[in-house]
Amino acid sequence: MMTLQQIKKILIDPDPRSLEELAGQAAQLTRQYFGRAMGLYSPLYLSNFCSSHCTYCGFHSQNKIERMKLAPEQYRKEMGFIHAQGIRNILMLTGESYKHTPVPYLKEAAAIASEYFQGVSLEVHPMETAEYKELFAAGVDGIAVYQETYDRARYAQVHLSGYKKDYDFRYDTPRRAAEAGIRQISLGILLGLSDAAQDVFALYQHLNELERSFPGVEYSLSFPRLRTVKTAALASCDVDDVQFVKIIALTRLLFPRVGINLSTREEPKLRDHLLEIGITRISAGSNTSVGGYTLLEEKAQDPQFDIKDERSVDEIVKLLKAKNFDPVFTDWRHIENSL
């Protein structure tokens, strides 16, 4: 495990040769462990109701936006649209509202999603172990929960109210999910909230803890950067493209078998470049609004953040094939199994 000082040195090193060497080593390891397979998924926003005030999020409780929660017939329509694009791995998201999206609502959504998709994951409010057991029984096999920042002081500054203000409860969420039998767990940080090197180092420590305690779980990491919401910057991101590439490459060197996700927050050119370095799973044809795939004509909703890569699933698939990648539409555990 690298020290914090070593990580800081890598991120601030201006020598382009060090970046090339780092990226080359990461690319070699990625091909060794994952071949040319690239997992594909799409996000589905079920609700934008939220009880937490997180200063950087477009869904936060104090933001004056129109709130909406999809009914079963509405999210079934959304699922049908995503399925028709070829996607077989879905990530369902909500704002953090225990009242509006309780466990029974999520269980019903997961059960219906299982009719369309082979992999069903959730990125919702943190829950207790017993609740994750219920969701697992309903067909959920993956949970995404990002600490956002591991700097406790900074965490308190940007999480002003609501359940998300509880740092320790959120930190222990992956452990509770693993105890409940969830097979895939995605961790992450929101780059730009705090010192990038410190957060990356702390994320690596968190992952190491979980791998020691739950070696049977398959982990993946995400490094979203702060983005605007309807062109309004709620916060700025000081992690430039070079540092971002270094973080991806460094993660691959330290965790050769861990999946690394990349969302449509990033520009197409950068996403295309990162395919060769360490990414194993990308979103495609994404929409970050509730009902954004099929209901926009009826009732447009505000997005959680502005996306940068608006290419369709077909366009992403064509790109991957042109670069000699093998698009994998099912859940990303099948990547290694297909080699």
Sine and cosine of phi, psi and omega as CSV:
sin_phi,cos_phi,sin_psi,cos_psi,sin_omega,cos_omega
0.00,0.00,0.77,-0.64,0.03,-1.00
-0.95,0.33,0.43,-0.90,0.09,-1.00
-0.99,0.11,0.26,-0.97,0.04,-1.00
-0.87,0.49,-0.66,0.75,-0.01,-1.00
-0.89,0.45,-0.61,0.79,0.04,-1.00
-0.90,0.43,-0.65,0.76,0.03,-1.00
-0.91,0.42,-0.69,0.72,0.02,-1.00
-0.87,0.50,-0.67,0.74,-0.01,-1.00
-0.88,0.47,-0.66,0.75,0.01,-1.00
-0.90,0.43,-0.69,0.73,-0.08,-1.00
-0.93,0.36,-0.48,0.88,-0.05,-1.00
-0.99,-0.17,-0.07,1.00,-0.02,-1.00
-0.90,0.44,0.88,-0.48,-0.06,-1.00
-0.99,0.12,-0.14,0.99,-0.07,-1.00
-0.95,0.32,0.90,-0.44,-0.01,-1.00
-0.89,0.46,-0.40,0.92,0.01,-1.00
-0.92,0.40,-0.55,0.84,0.02,-1.00
-0.93,0.37,-0.60,0.80,0.06,-1.00
-0.91,0.41,-0.70,0.72,0.00,-1.00
-0.88,0.47,-0.68,0.73,0.00,-1.00
-0.91,0.42,-0.70,0.71,0.00,-1.00
-0.88,0.47,-0.73,0.68,-0.02,-1.00
-0.90,0.43,-0.63,0.78,0.01,-1.00
-0.90,0.44,-0.69,0.72,0.03,-1.00
-0.90,0.43,-0.65,0.76,0.01,-1.00
-0.90,0.43,-0.68,0.73,0.00,-1.00
-0.88,0.48,-0.66,0.75,-0.01,-1.00
-0.89,0.45,-0.69,0.72,0.01,-1.00
-0.92,0.39,-0.63,0.78,0.01,-1.00
-0.89,0.46,-0.70,0.71,0.02,-1.00
-0.91,0.40,-0.56,0.83,-0.01,-1.00
-0.91,0.42,-0.67,0.74,-0.10,-0.99
-0.99,-0.12,-0.40,0.92,-0.07,-1.00
-0.83,-0.56,-0.06,1.00,-0.01,-1.00
0.88,0.47,-0.61,-0.79,0.03,-1.00
-0.96,-0.26,0.31,0.95,0.01,-1.00
-0.98,0.18,0.61,-0.79,0.03,-1.00
-0.68,-0.73,0.90,-0.44,-0.01,-1.00
-0.96,0.28,0.57,-0.82,0.02,-1.00
-0.84,-0.54,0.63,-0.78,0.08,-1.00
-0.51,-0.86,0.25,-0.97,0.10,-1.00
-0.76,-0.65,0.57,-0.82,0.07,-1.00
-1.00,0.04,0.53,-0.85,0.08,-1.00
-0.76,-0.65,0.91,-0.42,-0.01,-1.00
-1.00,0.04,0.89,-0.46,-0.03,-1.00
-1.00,0.03,-0.52,0.86,-0.10,-0.99
-0.36,-0.93,0.51,-0.86,0.12,-0.99
-0.88,-0.48,0.25,0.97,0.13,-0.99
-0.94,0.35,0.67,-0.74,-0.02,-1.00
-0.51,-0.86,0.63,-0.77,0.02,-1.00
-0.96,-0.28,0.00,1.00,-0.02,-1.00
-0.96,-0.27,0.51,-0.86,0.06,-1.00
-0.94,-0.33,1.00,-0.09,0.05,-1.00
-0.95,-0.32,0.89,-0.45,-0.24,-0.97
-0.88,0.47,-0.35,0.94,-0.11,-0.99
-0.99,-0.12,-0.05,1.00,-0.18,-0.98
-0.95,-0.30,0.67,-0.74,0.01,-1.00
-0.94,0.34,-0.28,0.96,-0.02,-1.00
-1.00,-0.10,-0.01,1.00,-0.18,-0.98
-0.85,0.52,0.44,-0.90,-0.21,-0.98
-0.87,0.50,-0.44,0.90,-0.04,-1.00
-1.00,-0.04,-0.07,1.00,0.00,-1.00
-0.98,0.19,0.77,-0.64,-0.08,-1.00
-0.99,0.10,0.98,0.19,0.05,-1.00
-0.85,-0.52,0.30,-0.95,0.07,-1.00
-0.97,0.23,0.75,-0.66,-0.05,-1.00
-0.99,-0.14,0.56,-0.83,-0.03,-1.00
-0.46,-0.89,0.62,-0.79,0.13,-0.99
-0.81,-0.59,0.78,-0.63,-0.04,-1.00
-0.95,0.31,0.70,-0.71,0.15,-0.99
-0.99,0.15,0.31,-0.95,-0.04,-1.00
-0.79,0.61,-0.67,0.75,-0.02,-1.00
-0.92,0.38,-0.45,0.89,0.03,-1.00
-0.98,0.22,-0.72,0.69,-0.01,-1.00
-0.96,0.26,-0.38,0.93,0.12,-0.99
-0.91,0.42,-0.63,0.78,0.05,-1.00
-0.90,0.43,-0.66,0.75,0.05,-1.00
-0.89,0.46,-0.69,0.73,0.01,-1.00
-0.89,0.46,-0.65,0.76,0.02,-1.00
-0.88,0.48,-0.63,0.78,0.03,-1.00
-0.90,0.43,-0.74,0.67,-0.02,-1.00
-0.90,0.45,-0.67,0.74,0.02,-1.00
-0.86,0.51,-0.64,0.77,-0.02,-1.00
-0.91,0.41,-0.35,0.94,0.05,-1.00
-0.98,0.18,-0.12,0.99,0.00,-1.00
0.97,-0.25,-0.16,0.99,-0.04,-1.00
-0.94,0.33,0.69,-0.72,0.03,-1.00
-0.81,-0.59,0.21,0.98,0.02,-1.00
-0.72,-0.69,0.89,-0.46,-0.11,-0.99
-0.90,-0.44,0.62,-0.78,0.13,-0.99
-0.90,-0.44,0.93,-0.37,-0.02,-1.00
-0.99,-0.12,0.75,-0.66,-0.09,-1.00
-0.82,-0.57,0.44,-0.90,0.11,-0.99
-0.60,-0.80,0.21,-0.98,0.26,-0.97
-0.95,0.30,0.12,-0.99,-0.05,-1.00
-1.00,-0.03,0.98,0.19,0.03,-1.00
-0.76,-0.65,0.96,-0.27,0.02,-1.00
-0.92,0.40,-0.48,0.88,-0.03,-1.00
-0.95,0.31,-0.72,0.70,-0.11,-0.99
-1.00,0.05,-0.44,0.90,0.02,-1.00
-0.78,-0.62,0.91,0.41,0.00,-1.00
-0.95,0.32,0.08,-1.00,-0.05,-1.00
-0.83,0.56,-0.71,0.70,0.01,-1.00
-0.84,0.54,-0.62,0.78,0.04,-1.00
-0.90,0.44,-0.70,0.71,-0.02,-1.00
-0.92,0.38,-0.60,0.80,0.03,-1.00
-0.89,0.45,-0.69,0.72,0.01,-1.00
-0.90,0.43,-0.67,0.74,0.03,-1.00
-0.89,0.46,-0.65,0.76,0.00,-1.00
-0.92,0.40,-0.65,0.76,0.00,-1.00
-0.89,0.45,-0.67,0.75,0.02,-1.00
-0.94,0.34,-0.64,0.77,0.03,-1.00
-0.87,0.50,-0.55,0.83,-0.01,-1.00
-0.90,0.43,-0.32,0.95,0.07,-1.00
-0.96,0.28,-0.41,0.91,-0.09,-1.00
-0.95,-0.30,-0.48,0.88,-0.19,-0.98
-0.78,-0.62,0.54,-0.84,0.04,-1.00
-0.99,0.11,-0.43,0.90,0.05,-1.00
-0.84,-0.54,0.82,-0.57,-0.03,-1.00
-0.83,-0.56,0.89,-0.45,0.00,-1.00
-0.84,-0.54,0.39,-0.92,0.01,-1.00
-0.83,-0.56,0.63,-0.78,0.21,-0.98
-0.80,-0.61,1.00,0.01,-0.13,-0.99
-0.70,-0.71,-0.22,-0.98,0.02,-1.00
-0.91,0.41,0.56,-0.83,0.04,-1.00
-0.88,0.47,0.53,-0.85,-0.04,-1.00
-0.71,-0.71,0.07,-1.00,0.05,-1.00
-0.99,0.11,0.28,-0.96,-0.03,-1.00
-0.84,0.54,-0.69,0.73,-0.02,-1.00
-0.88,0.48,-0.59,0.81,0.01,-1.00
-0.94,0.33,-0.61,0.79,0.07,-1.00
-0.91,0.41,-0.55,0.84,0.07,-1.00
-0.89,0.46,-0.66,0.75,0.05,-1.00
-0.89,0.46,-0.68,0.73,-0.01,-1.00
-0.92,0.38,-0.62,0.78,0.05,-1.00
-0.87,0.49,-0.68,0.73,0.01,-1.00
-0.91,0.41,-0.44,0.90,-0.01,-1.00
-1.00,0.09,-0.07,1.00,0.06,-1.00
0.89,-0.45,0.02,1.00,0.03,-1.00
-0.98,0.18,0.83,-0.56,0.03,-1.00
-0.90,-0.44,-0.03,1.00,0.01,-1.00
-0.63,-0.78,0.57,-0.82,0.05,-1.00
-0.76,-0.65,0.74,-0.68,0.14,-0.99
-0.93,-0.38,0.81,-0.58,0.05,-1.00
-0.56,-0.83,0.89,-0.46,-0.06,-1.00
-0.97,-0.24,0.72,-0.70,0.04,-1.00
-0.95,0.31,-0.28,0.96,-0.02,-1.00
0.96,0.28,-0.88,0.48,0.16,-0.99
-0.56,-0.83,0.58,-0.82,0.02,-1.00
-0.99,-0.10,0.02,1.00,0.07,-1.00
-0.99,0.16,0.95,-0.31,-0.10,-0.99
-0.86,0.51,-0.65,0.76,-0.01,-1.00
-0.91,0.42,-0.72,0.70,0.03,-1.00
-0.92,0.40,-0.61,0.79,0.04,-1.00
-0.83,0.55,-0.70,0.72,0.00,-1.00
-0.92,0.40,-0.54,0.84,-0.02,-1.00
-0.93,0.36,-0.56,0.83,-0.10,-1.00
-0.98,-0.21,-0.18,0.98,0.08,-1.00
-0.91,-0.41,1.00,-0.07,-0.22,-0.98
-1.00,0.07,-0.46,0.89,-0.01,-1.00
-0.31,-0.95,0.21,-0.98,0.01,-1.00
1.00,-0.05,0.04,-1.00,-0.05,-1.00
-0.89,0.46,-0.49,0.87,-0.05,-1.00
-0.93,0.37,-0.22,0.97,0.03,-1.00
-0.92,0.39,-0.35,0.94,-0.03,-1.00
-0.99,0.16,0.99,-0.11,-0.06,-1.00
-0.85,0.53,-0.75,0.66,-0.11,-0.99
-0.92,0.39,-0.62,0.79,0.01,-1.00
-0.90,0.44,-0.64,0.77,0.02,-1.00
-0.94,0.35,-0.67,0.75,-0.02,-1.00
-0.86,0.51,-0.61,0.79,-0.05,-1.00
-1.00,0.08,-0.02,1.00,-0.04,-1.00
-0.86,0.50,-0.72,0.69,0.02,-1.00
-0.85,0.52,-0.59,0.81,0.03,-1.00
-0.90,0.44,-0.69,0.72,0.01,-1.00
-0.91,0.42,-0.64,0.77,0.03,-1.00
-0.90,0.43,-0.66,0.75,0.02,-1.00
-0.91,0.43,-0.65,0.76,0.04,-1.00
-0.88,0.48,-0.48,0.88,-0.02,-1.00
-0.99,0.13,-0.12,0.99,0.03,-1.00
0.98,-0.20,0.04,1.00,0.04,-1.00
-0.87,0.50,0.76,-0.65,-0.16,-0.99
-1.00,0.01,-0.44,0.90,0.00,-1.00
-0.83,-0.56,0.75,-0.66,0.01,-1.00
-0.73,-0.68,0.79,-0.61,0.01,-1.00
-0.94,-0.35,0.81,-0.59,0.04,-1.00
-0.95,-0.33,0.30,-0.95,0.03,-1.00
-0.11,-0.99,0.18,-0.98,0.09,-1.00
-0.77,-0.64,0.43,-0.90,0.05,-1.00
-0.99,-0.17,0.98,-0.19,-0.08,-1.00
-0.91,0.41,0.78,-0.63,-0.02,-1.00
0.90,-0.44,-0.27,0.96,0.02,-1.00
-0.97,0.24,-0.60,0.80,-0.07,-1.00
-0.53,-0.85,-0.15,-0.99,0.01,-1.00
-0.86,0.50,0.86,-0.50,-0.12,-0.99
-0.88,0.47,-0.70,0.71,-0.03,-1.00
-0.88,0.47,-0.69,0.72,0.01,-1.00
-0.90,0.44,-0.66,0.75,0.00,-1.00
-0.93,0.37,-0.65,0.76,0.04,-1.00
-0.88,0.48,-0.72,0.70,0.01,-1.00
-0.87,0.50,-0.70,0.71,-0.01,-1.00
-0.92,0.39,-0.59,0.80,0.06,-1.00
-0.89,0.45,-0.68,0.73,0.04,-1.00
-0.87,0.49,-0.66,0.75,0.03,-1.00
-0.89,0.45,-0.68,0.73,0.02,-1.00
-0.87,0.49,-0.71,0.70,0.01,-1.00
-0.89,0.45,-0.67,0.74,0.03,-1.00
-0.86,0.50,-0.67,0.75,0.04,-1.00
-0.86,0.52,-0.73,0.68,-0.04,-1.00
-0.92,0.39,-0.64,0.77,0.01,-1.00
-0.90,0.44,-0.59,0.81,0.04,-1.00
-0.93,0.36,-0.63,0.78,-0.06,-1.00
-0.99,0.14,-0.56,0.83,-0.07,-1.00
-0.71,-0.70,0.96,0.29,-0.08,-1.00
-0.93,0.37,-0.29,0.96,-0.02,-1.00
-0.99,0.13,-0.20,0.98,0.01,-1.00
-0.98,0.18,0.57,-0.82,0.07,-1.00
-0.99,-0.16,0.86,-0.52,-0.11,-0.99
-0.97,-0.26,0.49,-0.87,0.16,-0.99
-0.66,-0.75,0.36,-0.93,-0.04,-1.00
-0.83,-0.56,0.53,-0.85,0.05,-1.00
-0.75,-0.66,0.57,-0.82,-0.02,-1.00
-0.76,-0.65,0.89,0.46,0.03,-1.00
-0.91,0.42,0.60,-0.80,0.09,-1.00
-0.98,-0.21,0.53,-0.85,0.02,-1.00
-0.82,0.58,0.71,-0.70,0.02,-1.00
-0.78,-0.63,0.28,-0.96,0.05,-1.00
-0.94,0.33,0.29,-0.96,0.11,-0.99
-0.81,-0.58,0.92,-0.40,-0.09,-1.00
0.79,0.62,0.71,0.70,0.03,-1.00
0.93,0.36,0.01,1.00,0.02,-1.00
-1.00,-0.08,0.82,-0.58,0.00,-1.00
-0.99,0.11,0.95,-0.32,0.05,-1.00
-0.98,0.21,-0.40,0.92,0.06,-1.00
-0.30,-0.95,0.33,-0.95,-0.04,-1.00
-0.96,-0.27,0.48,-0.88,0.03,-1.00
-0.94,-0.34,0.82,-0.57,-0.03,-1.00
-0.98,-0.18,0.22,0.97,0.04,-1.00
-1.00,-0.08,0.95,-0.32,-0.04,-1.00
-0.99,0.16,0.04,-1.00,-0.09,-1.00
-0.89,0.46,-0.63,0.77,-0.01,-1.00
-0.89,0.46,-0.72,0.69,0.03,-1.00
-0.90,0.44,-0.61,0.79,0.01,-1.00
-0.89,0.46,-0.72,0.70,0.04,-1.00
-0.88,0.48,-0.66,0.76,0.02,-1.00
-0.88,0.47,-0.64,0.77,0.01,-1.00
-0.89,0.45,-0.68,0.73,0.03,-1.00
-0.89,0.46,-0.73,0.68,-0.03,-1.00
-0.91,0.42,-0.69,0.72,0.00,-1.00
-0.89,0.46,-0.65,0.76,0.03,-1.00
-0.87,0.48,-0.67,0.74,0.02,-1.00
-0.91,0.42,-0.63,0.78,0.00,-1.00
-0.90,0.43,-0.62,0.78,-0.06,-1.00
-1.00,0.09,-0.43,0.90,-0.03,-1.00
-0.72,-0.69,0.97,0.23,-0.12,-0.99
-0.86,0.51,-0.50,0.86,-0.09,-1.00
-0.99,-0.16,-0.04,1.00,-0.05,-1.00
-0.99,0.11,0.67,-0.74,0.06,-1.00
-0.94,0.33,0.55,-0.84,0.07,-1.00
-0.80,-0.59,0.85,-0.53,-0.07,-1.00
-0.99,-0.10,0.48,-0.88,0.05,-1.00
-0.64,-0.77,0.85,-0.52,-0.06,-1.00
-1.00,-0.10,0.05,-1.00,0.01,-1.00
-0.99,0.17,0.22,0.98,0.16,-0.99
-0.90,0.44,-0.45,0.89,-0.11,-0.99
-1.00,-0.07,0.43,-0.90,0.01,-1.00
-0.91,0.42,0.53,-0.85,-0.01,-1.00
-0.80,0.59,-0.69,0.72,-0.05,-1.00
-0.88,0.48,-0.67,0.74,0.02,-1.00
-0.94,0.35,-0.66,0.75,0.03,-1.00
-0.86,0.51,-0.70,0.72,0.00,-1.00
-0.88,0.48,-0.65,0.76,-0.01,-1.00
-0.92,0.39,-0.65,0.76,-0.06,-1.00
-0.95,0.32,-0.31,0.95,0.05,-1.00
-0.83,0.56,-0.57,0.82,-0.07,-1.00
-0.99,0.12,-0.20,0.98,-0.17,-0.99
-0.98,-0.19,-0.77,0.64,-0.08,-1.00
-0.33,-0.95,-0.13,0.99,-0.06,-1.00
-0.96,0.29,0.64,-0.77,0.04,-1.00
-0.86,-0.51,-0.18,0.98,-0.10,-1.00
-0.44,-0.90,0.80,-0.60,-0.02,-1.00
-0.77,-0.64,0.49,-0.87,0.12,-0.99
-1.00,0.10,0.43,-0.90,-0.03,-1.00
-0.55,-0.83,0.60,-0.80,0.01,-1.00
0.86,0.50,0.58,0.81,-0.18,-0.98
-0.98,0.21,0.47,-0.88,0.18,-0.98
-0.64,-0.77,0.74,-0.67,-0.09,-1.00
-0.96,-0.28,0.35,0.94,0.08,-1.00
-0.96,-0.28,0.49,-0.87,0.09,-1.00
-0.93,0.37,0.83,-0.56,-0.05,-1.00
0.96,0.28,0.32,0.95,-0.14,-0.99
-0.92,0.38,-0.35,0.94,-0.05,-1.00
-0.99,0.10,-0.63,0.77,-0.13,-0.99
-0.77,-0.64,-0.20,0.98,-0.14,-0.99
-0.94,-0.34,0.06,1.00,-0.10,-1.00
-0.89,0.46,-0.56,0.83,0.00,-1.00
-0.93,0.38,-0.49,0.87,0.00,-1.00
-0.99,0.17,-0.70,0.72,-0.12,-0.99
-0.33,-0.94,0.99,-0.12,-0.04,-1.00
-0.94,0.34,0.66,-0.75,-0.01,-1.00
-0.88,-0.47,0.44,-0.90,0.05,-1.00
-0.95,0.32,0.62,-0.79,0.02,-1.00
-0.98,0.19,0.33,-0.95,0.11,-0.99
-0.96,0.29,-0.60,0.80,0.08,-1.00
-0.38,-0.93,0.32,-0.95,0.02,-1.00
-0.99,0.16,0.75,-0.66,0.04,-1.00
-1.00,0.05,0.43,-0.90,-0.02,-1.00
-0.95,-0.31,-0.42,0.91,-0.02,-1.00
-0.92,-0.40,0.97,-0.23,-0.08,-1.00
-0.99,-0.14,0.24,0.97,-0.01,-1.00
-0.92,0.40,0.56,-0.83,0.00,-1.00
-0.96,0.26,0.17,-0.98,0.06,-1.00
-0.87,0.50,-0.70,0.72,0.00,-1.00
-0.86,0.51,-0.66,0.75,0.00,-1.00
-0.91,0.41,-0.64,0.77,0.03,-1.00
-0.92,0.40,-0.66,0.75,0.01,-1.00
-0.89,0.46,-0.68,0.73,0.03,-1.00
-0.88,0.47,-0.65,0.76,0.04,-1.00
-0.88,0.47,-0.74,0.68,-0.02,-1.00
-0.86,0.51,-0.71,0.71,0.00,-1.00
-0.91,0.41,-0.59,0.81,0.02,-1.00
-0.91,0.42,-0.48,0.88,0.03,-1.00
-1.00,-0.08,0.22,0.98,0.04,-1.00
0.92,0.40,0.49,0.87,0.15,-0.99
-1.00,-0.05,0.40,-0.92,0.05,-1.00
-0.96,-0.28,0.97,-0.24,0.00,-1.00
-0.90,0.43,0.76,-0.64,0.00,-1.00
-0.91,-0.40,0.90,-0.43,-0.10,-0.99
-1.00,0.00,-0.31,0.95,0.01,-1.00
-1.00,0.07,-0.10,-1.00,-0.08,-1.00
-0.93,0.37,0.47,-0.88,-0.24,-0.97
-0.93,0.37,-0.15,0.99,0.08,-1.00
-0.90,0.43,-0.40,0.91,-0.02,-1.00
-0.97,0.25,-0.18,0.98,-0.02,-1.00
-0.87,0.49,-0.82,0.58,-0.02,-1.00
-0.92,0.39,-0.59,0.81,-0.03,-1.00
-0.91,0.41,-0.39,0.92,-0.05,-1.00
-1.00,0.07,-0.13,0.99,-0.08,-1.00
-0.99,0.14,0.00,0.00,0.00,0.00
